[in-house]
Structures are given as structure tokens and as C-alpha cells.
């Protein structure tokens, strides 16, 4: 009997559907949040939930099972060392789907599919520099005068440097074609 064995066929044959689900699962675990359609997110959600559940028990069999789905050793290591420990005391619900609205072209329901606990980024606070009032002092005491540029410095600026290359024309002068008045609207 096939009770409760429904799938989201995603209008694909089985190998293509499995490849799509694996790709979405890999991207979700790599970036921790992806933007996709509602049907794709709902079809991948059980796969990701099972991967995280297996990763909570760090055994060789579970690592091999995760590798058979993900296909990347680095991603398996990330799953077992970084993602699974975040959900150590959680019994389920590792992912969430946040609806965004419809896509303009085909009216597909778009969602953000993400892990519920994301990686915390620590940002160091910058030490504030003591404010100095040098500009006010300079305005009050104009002791230094600016020196005028010498004639040799001006001559050196006018000369093009040896390392600069001449600019190439945009696609060999194709810009002229588009500048014609008859082509513009």
C-alpha cells in the first residue's frame, strides 16, 4: 500500500526531480537561505529535515547517507560540524518557508526557504577615535601658506604615462550605428 507517499512531481521525470531536490538541498545548506518557488520548497523540506536529523548523531553511516544525497565532502562536514549542533536540543522544524508573493512572468508563488537558526556573525565594534579640532586651529592660525606647483610638475602631469594603454573603441565603432537618428525612437 502507498499510504501518505505523495510527492511533488514538479513536472519532471524522476531522475530530473531528484537532481533538482538535491541541488536545492545543497544550496540551502551552503547559503542557509534560498529564494525559490513554493512547490520546490515543499518538495525539498522533508529531505533537508531528514539530513539535519541524521547529522545530529555523528556516525559514519549517517555521514555516508548524507554524502549520497549531497555529493560534497566539504558540505557534509559543514552539516555535521556547524549546522547540526545548532539544532541539538530541537526535535524538528529545522526549516521555514516565508512567502514573498507571485513571480511576474508565470505567477508562481515565490518563497524564502531557510534554516530556522542561522549562523551568528560576530562583528567587532570599532574603537572611536578622539575628536581633534585641528581644522578650527588651522583656520585661526594661518601660519603655513600653500606652495604653488612648479613648472616641471605641470609638465609631468600633461604627459601620458608609459603604462597607460590607449582606449579601445566600443566594439570597433559599433556605437556610431546606434547613434544614428533614424535608429532611435
C-alpha positions as CSV (number, residue, x, y, z in Angstrom):
1,X,0.0,0.0,0.0
2,X,1.2,3.5,-0.7
3,X,-0.5,5.5,2.1
4,X,0.9,9.0,2.6
5,X,3.5,8.6,-0.2
6,X,2.6,11.7,-2.1
7,X,5.3,13.6,-3.9
8,X,5.6,16.9,-5.6
9,X,6.3,15.8,-9.2
10,X,7.5,19.3,-10.2
11,X,6.5,18.3,-13.8
12,X,9.8,16.3,-14.2
13,X,10.7,12.7,-14.6
14,X,12.1,11.0,-11.5
15,X,15.9,11.4,-12.1
16,X,15.5,15.1,-13.0
17,X,13.2,15.7,-10.0
18,X,15.8,14.0,-7.7
19,X,18.6,16.1,-9.1
20,X,16.5,19.3,-8.6
21,X,15.8,18.4,-5.0
22,X,19.5,17.6,-4.3
23,X,20.6,20.8,-5.8
24,X,18.1,22.8,-3.7
25,X,19.2,20.9,-0.6
26,X,22.9,21.6,-1.3
27,X,22.2,25.3,-1.8
28,X,20.1,25.6,1.3
29,X,22.8,24.0,3.5
30,X,25.5,26.1,1.8
31,X,23.8,29.5,2.0
32,X,21.3,28.8,4.8
33,X,18.5,30.7,2.9
34,X,17.4,30.5,-0.8
35,X,14.7,32.1,-2.8
36,X,12.6,29.5,-4.8
37,X,9.1,28.5,-5.6
38,X,6.6,27.2,-3.0
39,X,6.4,23.8,-4.8
40,X,10.2,23.4,-4.9
41,X,10.5,24.3,-1.2
42,X,7.8,21.9,-0.1
43,X,9.3,19.1,-2.0
44,X,12.8,19.6,-0.6
45,X,11.7,20.3,3.0
46,X,11.5,16.6,4.1
47,X,14.9,15.8,2.5
48,X,16.6,18.7,4.4
49,X,14.8,17.9,7.7
50,X,16.0,14.2,7.4
51,X,19.6,15.3,6.7
52,X,19.7,17.6,9.7
53,X,18.1,14.9,11.9
54,X,20.7,12.3,10.8
55,X,23.6,14.8,11.2
56,X,22.7,15.3,14.9
57,X,24.1,11.8,15.6
58,X,27.7,11.9,14.3
59,X,28.2,8.4,12.9
60,X,30.0,7.1,9.8
61,X,26.8,5.6,8.4
62,X,25.0,8.9,8.7
63,X,27.9,10.7,7.1
64,X,27.8,8.3,4.2
65,X,24.0,8.7,3.9
66,X,24.4,12.5,3.8
67,X,27.2,12.2,1.2
68,X,25.0,10.1,-1.0
69,X,22.5,12.9,-1.1
70,X,24.8,16.0,-1.1
71,X,27.8,14.6,-3.0
72,X,30.3,17.0,-1.5
73,X,32.6,16.2,1.4
74,X,33.0,19.8,2.5
75,X,29.2,20.3,2.6
76,X,28.9,17.1,4.7
77,X,31.5,18.3,7.1
78,X,29.7,21.7,7.4
79,X,26.4,19.9,8.0
80,X,27.8,17.8,10.8
81,X,30.1,20.4,12.5
82,X,28.2,23.7,12.1
83,X,24.6,23.2,11.2
84,X,23.6,20.1,13.3
85,X,25.0,21.4,16.6
86,X,22.7,24.4,16.4
87,X,19.7,22.1,16.4
88,X,21.0,19.8,19.1
89,X,18.1,20.4,21.5
90,X,15.4,20.8,18.9
91,X,13.2,17.9,17.9
92,X,12.2,19.1,14.4
93,X,11.2,22.2,12.4
94,X,14.7,23.0,11.2
95,X,13.5,24.9,8.1
96,X,10.8,27.5,7.4
97,X,9.1,28.8,4.4
98,X,8.4,32.6,4.2
99,X,6.0,33.6,1.3
100,X,7.0,36.5,-0.8
101,X,4.3,36.8,-3.4
102,X,3.9,35.8,-7.1
103,X,6.5,35.8,-9.7
104,X,5.8,38.3,-12.5
105,X,6.4,36.0,-15.5
106,X,4.4,32.9,-14.7
107,X,2.6,33.9,-11.4
108,X,4.5,31.2,-9.5
109,X,4.3,31.6,-5.7
110,X,7.8,32.7,-4.6
111,X,9.2,31.9,-1.1
112,X,12.3,32.3,1.0
113,X,13.3,28.8,2.2
114,X,15.7,29.0,5.1
115,X,17.0,27.3,8.2
116,X,15.4,28.5,11.4
117,X,18.7,29.0,13.2
118,X,21.2,30.9,11.2
119,X,24.9,31.3,11.7
120,X,25.6,34.2,14.0
121,X,28.2,36.7,12.7
122,X,30.3,38.4,15.3
123,X,31.1,42.0,14.4
124,X,33.8,43.7,16.3
125,X,33.0,47.2,17.4
126,X,35.4,49.8,16.1
127,X,37.1,51.9,18.7
128,X,36.1,55.5,18.4
129,X,38.9,57.9,17.7
130,X,39.2,61.0,19.9
131,X,37.9,64.0,18.0
132,X,40.5,66.7,17.3
133,X,39.8,70.3,16.5
134,X,42.7,70.7,14.0
135,X,40.6,72.3,11.2
136,X,39.4,75.1,13.6
137,X,43.0,75.7,14.8
138,X,44.3,75.9,11.2
139,X,41.6,78.4,10.3
140,X,42.5,80.5,13.4
141,X,46.3,80.4,12.8
142,X,47.1,80.6,9.1
143,X,50.9,80.2,9.5
144,X,51.6,78.0,6.6
145,X,51.0,79.0,3.0
146,X,50.4,76.6,0.2
147,X,53.2,76.4,-2.2
148,X,52.4,76.9,-5.9
149,X,53.1,74.0,-8.2
150,X,56.4,74.2,-10.1
151,X,56.5,74.2,-13.9
152,X,58.1,70.8,-14.0
153,X,55.3,69.2,-12.0
154,X,52.7,70.6,-14.5
155,X,54.7,69.2,-17.5
156,X,54.8,65.7,-16.0
157,X,51.0,65.7,-15.4
158,X,50.3,66.6,-19.0
159,X,52.4,63.7,-20.4
160,X,50.6,60.4,-20.6
161,X,52.3,57.7,-18.6
162,X,54.1,54.9,-20.4
163,X,52.0,52.2,-18.6
164,X,48.6,53.6,-19.8
165,X,47.3,51.8,-22.9
166,X,45.1,53.7,-25.5
167,X,41.4,53.1,-25.0
168,X,39.8,50.7,-27.5
169,X,36.8,51.8,-29.3
170,X,33.5,50.2,-28.2
171,X,33.1,47.1,-30.4
172,X,35.1,48.6,-33.2
173,X,33.0,51.7,-33.7
174,X,29.6,50.0,-33.5
175,X,28.4,52.8,-31.2
176,X,28.1,55.0,-34.3
177,X,25.4,52.7,-35.7
178,X,23.2,53.1,-32.7
179,X,23.7,56.9,-32.5
180,X,22.1,57.5,-35.9
181,X,18.9,59.4,-35.7
182,X,16.9,57.0,-37.9
183,X,17.5,54.1,-35.4
184,X,16.4,55.9,-32.3
185,X,12.8,56.0,-31.2
